[in-house]
């Protein structure tokens, strides 16, 4: 069976709110062997909500609504689903009494509009909401001759999660055919999306029963594999066969096989090698250190570092000779190497990283354009320097730069 999620609320169509409920619901449905085939966000508009509901009923087996069950005029989910299904609403006096008791227990006066939350669709099972006044609703049956499950859940995440876990998960499990969905994620560093796909598409196309999705980020490619079968072992076996074949082709470009972040993998390798790391950052402004220390336990392998924006600070904290900066410029192979070597010496660490570049939006020249970054990795065996020209805005360039630096450490320790 497949599912569709409709998040309701005009606030989700602004830059200030994110629909996190659909991520949670997708994970829960996937664990039940249900594939989510559509997601949509609909504002508080009755006609649009009715249209979205009708489309969902036409194409999906399970439709989950989140939000729009509150007491205000713009909470329209019940009314829109009623219109789409042709299922009348009726006032449930037990729900209304429970809402009144909830207000009374807090010493509040209930405004009349709260009674709207006691409206129930004909044929629906009421799902009690222990954390709020708006209950959920569950409808199952044939709509236009096809079996459908329609679930209405409140929008606040803590209410939705608790209600789904207590009232929906097992009810869904009992309705669903026996099926298991297995997944696997491979993460690849510093290869382009088209480059990765050109290499692996001939491989994953051989696995017709495994869905493969490629997601691209700044310096990272994720390959998501998903398969459904009658047993979890069968589904996982097919997913693993596809993922293993792709990993063999990409070799050491794959840094994670179970979804770990690059920061976690670097920390793993540093601990495995009993090594420590220090960083000297110019254009990345501390982002590399922040990524490393976002992992719990990083104090075991991260010695520390310095943000060396000003040339004088490059000299003072990382020991870069002033004449080197004058001769080659702050953005240069030589200064990157000196930063890595200097911070490694100052922090007495196994490895040292130096980063210097032009993150933009200004400051670029024809010889040293925006996006030019030098990365250096110093160790007892010498210093490696990599030059790259990264595309994008300041945020994207800085993320690219720190990703490459982390990947240099990973490859060195491998």
C-alpha positions as CSV (number, residue, x, y, z in Angstrom):
1,X,0.0,0.0,0.0
2,X,1.0,3.6,-0.5
3,X,0.4,6.8,1.4
4,X,0.1,10.5,1.0
5,X,0.7,13.2,3.6
6,X,-1.1,16.5,3.5
7,X,0.2,19.2,5.9
8,X,-2.4,21.9,6.5
9,X,-1.6,25.5,7.5
10,X,-0.8,28.8,5.8
11,X,2.1,29.2,8.2
12,X,3.9,26.3,6.5
13,X,3.9,28.3,3.3
14,X,6.0,31.1,4.8
15,X,9.8,31.2,5.4
16,X,9.3,30.9,9.1
17,X,7.8,27.4,9.7
18,X,8.9,24.0,8.4
19,X,6.8,20.9,8.0
20,X,8.6,18.5,10.3
21,X,5.5,16.3,10.9
22,X,5.8,14.7,7.4
23,X,9.3,13.6,8.0
24,X,8.2,11.8,11.2
25,X,5.2,10.3,9.5
26,X,7.2,9.1,6.5
27,X,9.6,7.2,8.8
28,X,6.8,5.6,10.7
29,X,4.9,4.6,7.6
30,X,8.1,3.2,6.0
31,X,8.7,1.0,9.0
32,X,5.2,-0.4,8.4
33,X,6.1,-1.2,4.9
34,X,4.2,1.7,3.4
35,X,5.7,3.9,0.7
36,X,4.9,7.6,0.8
37,X,4.3,8.6,-2.8
38,X,3.0,12.2,-2.3
39,X,3.5,15.1,0.1
40,X,1.8,18.5,-0.1
41,X,1.4,21.6,2.0
42,X,-1.9,23.4,1.7
43,X,-2.8,26.7,3.1
44,X,-5.9,27.5,5.1
45,X,-8.2,27.7,2.1
46,X,-11.4,25.6,2.0
47,X,-11.5,25.1,-1.8
48,X,-7.9,24.2,-2.1
49,X,-8.1,21.8,0.8
50,X,-11.1,20.1,-0.8
51,X,-9.3,19.7,-4.1
52,X,-6.2,18.3,-2.4
53,X,-8.3,15.8,-0.5
54,X,-10.1,14.7,-3.7
55,X,-6.8,14.2,-5.5
56,X,-5.4,12.3,-2.6
57,X,-8.4,10.0,-2.4
58,X,-8.1,9.2,-6.1
59,X,-4.4,8.2,-6.1
60,X,-3.4,7.0,-2.6
61,X,-4.4,4.2,-0.3
62,X,-3.7,6.0,3.0
63,X,-4.1,9.7,3.4
64,X,-2.8,11.4,6.5
65,X,-3.7,15.0,7.3
66,X,-1.7,17.0,9.9
67,X,-3.0,20.3,11.2
68,X,-6.2,22.3,10.7
69,X,-8.1,20.7,13.6
70,X,-8.0,23.6,16.0
71,X,-10.8,25.9,17.1
72,X,-10.3,29.0,14.9
73,X,-12.0,30.0,11.7
74,X,-9.0,29.0,9.6
75,X,-8.9,25.4,10.9
76,X,-10.7,23.8,8.0
77,X,-9.4,20.2,7.7
78,X,-12.6,18.5,9.1
79,X,-14.9,20.6,6.8
80,X,-12.7,20.0,3.7
81,X,-12.5,16.2,4.3
82,X,-16.2,16.1,4.9
83,X,-16.9,17.8,1.6
84,X,-14.4,15.6,-0.3
85,X,-15.8,12.3,1.2
86,X,-19.4,13.3,1.3
87,X,-19.4,12.4,5.0
88,X,-21.4,14.8,7.2
89,X,-20.1,16.3,10.4
90,X,-21.9,15.9,13.7
91,X,-21.2,17.3,17.2
92,X,-19.9,14.6,19.6
93,X,-21.1,15.6,23.1
94,X,-18.5,13.4,24.9
95,X,-15.7,15.2,23.1
96,X,-17.2,18.6,23.9
97,X,-17.6,17.6,27.6
98,X,-13.9,16.5,27.7
99,X,-12.8,19.8,26.2
100,X,-14.9,21.7,28.8
101,X,-13.3,19.7,31.6
102,X,-9.8,20.4,30.3
103,X,-10.4,24.1,30.4
104,X,-12.1,24.0,33.8
105,X,-9.1,22.0,35.3
106,X,-6.9,24.9,34.3
107,X,-9.2,27.5,35.6
108,X,-9.8,28.9,32.1
109,X,-13.1,29.9,30.5
110,X,-13.8,28.0,27.3
111,X,-14.7,30.3,24.4
112,X,-17.6,29.0,22.2
113,X,-15.4,28.4,19.2
114,X,-13.7,25.5,20.9
115,X,-16.8,23.4,20.4
116,X,-15.7,23.2,16.8
117,X,-13.1,20.6,17.8
118,X,-15.9,18.2,18.8
119,X,-17.1,17.9,15.2
120,X,-16.7,14.4,14.0
121,X,-16.9,12.9,10.5
122,X,-19.7,10.4,10.0
123,X,-18.3,6.9,10.4
124,X,-15.0,8.1,12.0
125,X,-13.3,6.6,15.0
126,X,-12.3,9.3,17.4
127,X,-8.6,9.2,18.4
128,X,-8.2,10.8,21.9
129,X,-5.5,13.4,22.1
130,X,-3.8,13.3,25.5
131,X,-1.8,16.5,24.9
132,X,-4.4,18.8,23.4
133,X,-8.0,19.6,22.9
134,X,-8.4,18.5,19.2
135,X,-8.8,14.7,18.9
136,X,-7.7,12.9,15.8
137,X,-10.0,10.9,13.5
138,X,-9.7,7.6,11.7
139,X,-11.9,6.6,8.7
140,X,-11.5,3.3,6.8
141,X,-13.7,1.9,4.1
142,X,-14.5,2.0,0.5
143,X,-14.6,5.4,-1.2
144,X,-15.6,5.3,-4.9
145,X,-15.3,1.5,-4.8
146,X,-11.7,1.5,-3.4
147,X,-10.5,0.7,0.1
148,X,-9.0,3.8,1.7
149,X,-7.7,4.9,5.1
150,X,-8.1,8.5,6.1
151,X,-6.4,9.8,9.2
152,X,-6.8,13.3,10.7
153,X,-4.1,14.4,13.1
154,X,-3.4,17.6,15.0
155,X,-0.6,19.9,13.8
156,X,1.6,20.5,17.0
157,X,4.4,17.9,16.7
158,X,4.2,16.7,20.3
159,X,0.5,16.1,19.9
160,X,0.8,14.4,16.5
161,X,3.6,12.0,17.5
162,X,2.0,10.9,20.8
163,X,-1.4,10.4,19.1
164,X,0.1,8.4,16.2
165,X,2.1,6.2,18.5
166,X,-0.8,5.5,20.8
167,X,-3.7,5.3,18.5
168,X,-2.6,4.8,14.9
169,X,0.5,2.6,14.6
170,X,-1.0,-0.7,15.7
171,X,-4.3,0.1,14.0
172,X,-2.5,0.6,10.8
173,X,-0.4,-2.5,11.3
174,X,-3.6,-4.6,11.6
175,X,-5.0,-3.2,8.4
176,X,-1.9,-3.6,6.2
177,X,-0.8,-6.7,4.3
178,X,2.4,-8.3,5.5
179,X,5.2,-6.3,4.0
180,X,8.5,-4.9,5.1
181,X,10.5,-2.0,3.7
182,X,14.3,-2.0,4.0
183,X,16.6,0.9,3.4
184,X,20.2,1.7,3.1
185,X,22.2,4.9,2.6
186,X,25.6,5.4,1.1
187,X,27.3,8.8,1.4
188,X,30.0,10.0,-1.0
189,X,32.4,12.9,-0.6
190,X,33.6,15.4,-3.2
191,X,32.2,13.8,-6.4
192,X,29.6,15.5,-8.6
193,X,26.1,14.2,-8.9
194,X,26.4,13.6,-12.7
195,X,29.7,11.9,-12.2
196,X,28.4,9.5,-9.6
197,X,25.3,8.7,-11.6
198,X,27.2,8.0,-14.8
199,X,29.3,5.4,-12.9
200,X,26.5,3.7,-10.9
201,X,23.4,4.0,-13.0
202,X,24.3,0.8,-15.0
203,X,24.5,-1.0,-11.7
204,X,21.4,0.1,-9.9
205,X,19.3,-0.3,-13.0
206,X,19.9,-4.0,-12.8
207,X,17.9,-4.1,-9.5
208,X,14.3,-3.5,-10.7
209,X,12.9,-4.2,-7.2
210,X,15.2,-1.7,-5.5
211,X,14.3,2.0,-5.7
212,X,17.4,4.2,-5.9
213,X,17.4,7.9,-5.2
214,X,20.4,10.3,-5.5
215,X,20.5,13.4,-3.4
216,X,23.2,16.1,-3.9
217,X,24.5,18.6,-1.4
218,X,27.6,20.8,-1.1
219,X,30.4,18.3,-1.5
220,X,28.3,15.3,-0.7
221,X,26.2,12.8,-2.6
222,X,23.7,10.5,-0.9
223,X,22.5,7.3,-2.5
224,X,19.3,6.0,-0.9
225,X,18.2,2.4,-1.6
226,X,14.8,1.1,-0.7
227,X,13.0,-2.3,-1.3
228,X,9.8,-3.9,-0.2
229,X,9.3,-7.7,0.4
230,X,7.3,-10.1,2.4
231,X,10.0,-10.5,5.0
232,X,12.5,-7.9,6.3
233,X,15.4,-10.3,5.6
234,X,14.4,-10.6,1.9
235,X,14.0,-6.8,1.6
236,X,17.3,-6.1,3.3
237,X,19.1,-8.7,1.2
238,X,18.1,-7.0,-2.0
239,X,18.9,-3.5,-0.7
240,X,22.3,-4.7,0.5
241,X,23.1,-6.4,-2.8
242,X,22.4,-3.2,-4.7
243,X,24.2,-1.0,-2.3
244,X,27.3,-3.3,-2.1
245,X,27.6,-3.3,-5.9
246,X,27.4,0.5,-6.1
247,X,29.9,0.8,-3.2
248,X,32.4,-1.5,-5.0
249,X,32.3,0.8,-8.1
250,X,32.8,4.0,-6.1
251,X,35.4,2.4,-3.8
252,X,36.9,4.8,-1.2
253,X,34.8,7.8,-2.3
254,X,32.1,6.2,-0.1
255,X,32.7,7.4,3.4
256,X,29.5,6.1,5.1
257,X,27.6,2.9,4.7
258,X,25.0,3.3,7.5
259,X,24.1,7.0,7.3
260,X,26.8,8.4,9.5
261,X,28.0,12.0,8.9
262,X,31.4,12.8,7.6
263,X,32.3,14.3,11.0
264,X,31.4,11.1,12.7
265,X,33.5,9.0,10.3
266,X,36.5,11.3,10.7
267,X,36.2,11.0,14.5
268,X,36.0,7.2,14.2
269,X,39.2,7.1,12.2
270,X,41.1,9.5,14.5
271,X,40.2,7.3,17.5
272,X,41.1,4.1,15.6
273,X,44.5,5.6,14.8
274,X,44.9,7.1,18.2
275,X,45.5,10.4,16.4
276,X,44.6,14.0,17.2
277,X,43.7,17.0,15.0
278,X,44.0,20.7,15.1
279,X,42.7,23.3,12.6
280,X,43.7,26.8,11.5
281,X,40.8,28.4,9.6
282,X,40.6,31.6,7.6
283,X,37.7,31.8,5.1
284,X,35.7,29.1,6.9
285,X,35.6,31.1,10.1
286,X,35.4,28.3,12.6
287,X,32.9,26.1,10.6
288,X,35.3,23.2,10.4
289,X,35.9,23.2,14.2
290,X,32.1,23.5,14.8
291,X,31.5,20.5,12.6
292,X,34.1,18.4,14.3
293,X,32.9,19.3,17.8
294,X,29.3,18.7,16.9
295,X,30.1,15.0,17.5
296,X,29.9,13.8,21.1
297,X,33.2,12.7,22.5
298,X,35.2,14.8,20.0
299,X,37.4,16.1,22.9
300,X,39.2,12.7,22.7
301,X,40.7,13.6,19.3
302,X,40.2,17.3,18.6
303,X,43.0,19.3,20.1
304,X,41.7,22.7,19.2
305,X,42.4,25.4,16.6
306,X,42.3,29.0,15.6
307,X,40.3,31.3,13.4
308,X,43.0,33.3,11.6
309,X,41.2,35.9,9.5
310,X,43.7,38.8,9.9
311,X,47.2,38.3,8.5
312,X,48.7,39.3,11.8
313,X,46.7,36.6,13.6
314,X,47.9,34.1,11.0
315,X,51.4,34.9,12.1
316,X,50.7,35.2,15.8
317,X,48.6,32.0,16.3
318,X,49.8,29.7,13.5
319,X,53.3,31.0,13.0
320,X,52.9,31.9,9.3
321,X,55.9,34.2,8.4
322,X,54.8,37.7,7.5
323,X,57.1,37.8,4.5
324,X,55.4,34.6,3.1
325,X,52.1,36.3,3.2
326,X,53.5,39.4,1.5
327,X,55.2,37.3,-1.2
328,X,52.4,34.9,-2.0
329,X,49.3,36.5,-0.6
330,X,47.1,35.2,2.3
331,X,45.2,33.0,-0.2
332,X,47.9,30.7,-1.5
333,X,49.3,27.2,-1.3
334,X,52.2,28.3,0.7
335,X,50.1,30.0,3.4
336,X,47.7,27.1,3.6
337,X,50.6,24.7,4.2
338,X,52.2,27.1,6.8
339,X,48.8,27.3,8.6
340,X,48.5,23.5,8.8
341,X,52.1,23.0,10.0
342,X,51.9,25.9,12.4
343,X,48.7,24.8,14.1
344,X,49.9,21.2,14.3
345,X,53.1,22.4,16.0
346,X,51.3,24.8,18.4
347,X,48.6,22.2,19.4
348,X,51.0,19.3,19.5
349,X,48.6,17.3,17.4
350,X,49.1,14.3,15.0
351,X,47.5,16.2,12.1
352,X,47.0,19.9,11.3
353,X,44.6,21.4,8.8
354,X,45.0,24.9,7.3
355,X,42.3,26.5,5.1
356,X,42.5,29.8,3.3
357,X,40.4,31.1,0.4
358,X,38.0,33.6,-1.0
359,X,34.4,32.9,0.3
360,X,32.8,36.0,-1.3
361,X,30.7,37.7,-2.2
362,X,33.5,40.2,-2.6
363,X,37.2,40.1,-2.4
364,X,37.9,38.1,-5.6
365,X,40.3,39.0,-8.3
366,X,41.0,37.6,-11.8
367,X,43.9,35.5,-10.4
368,X,42.1,34.6,-7.2
369,X,38.4,34.5,-7.8
370,X,35.5,34.0,-5.4
371,X,35.4,30.2,-4.6
372,X,39.2,29.6,-4.7
373,X,40.2,27.7,-1.5
374,X,43.5,26.1,-0.5
375,X,43.4,23.2,1.9
376,X,46.5,21.8,3.6
377,X,46.9,18.7,5.8
378,X,50.1,18.4,7.8
379,X,51.5,15.3,9.4
380,X,54.8,13.9,10.5
381,X,55.2,12.6,6.9
382,X,54.8,16.0,5.2
383,X,52.1,18.4,4.0
384,X,49.6,17.9,1.3
385,X,47.9,20.9,-0.3
386,X,44.7,20.8,-2.5
387,X,43.4,23.7,-4.5
388,X,39.8,23.9,-5.5
389,X,37.4,26.4,-7.1
390,X,34.0,26.0,-5.5
391,X,30.7,27.2,-7.0
392,X,27.9,29.0,-5.1
393,X,27.4,31.6,-2.5
394,X,29.4,32.3,0.6
395,X,27.6,29.7,2.7
396,X,28.0,27.0,0.1
397,X,31.7,27.7,-0.5
398,X,32.5,27.5,3.2
399,X,30.6,24.2,3.5
400,X,32.4,22.8,0.4
401,X,35.7,23.8,1.9
402,X,35.1,22.1,5.3
403,X,33.8,19.0,3.6
404,X,37.0,18.6,1.5
405,X,39.1,19.2,4.6
406,X,37.3,16.5,6.5
407,X,37.6,14.1,3.6
408,X,41.4,14.8,3.4
409,X,41.7,13.7,7.0
410,X,39.6,10.6,6.4
411,X,41.6,9.5,3.4
412,X,44.9,10.2,5.2
413,X,43.8,7.9,8.1
414,X,42.5,5.2,5.9
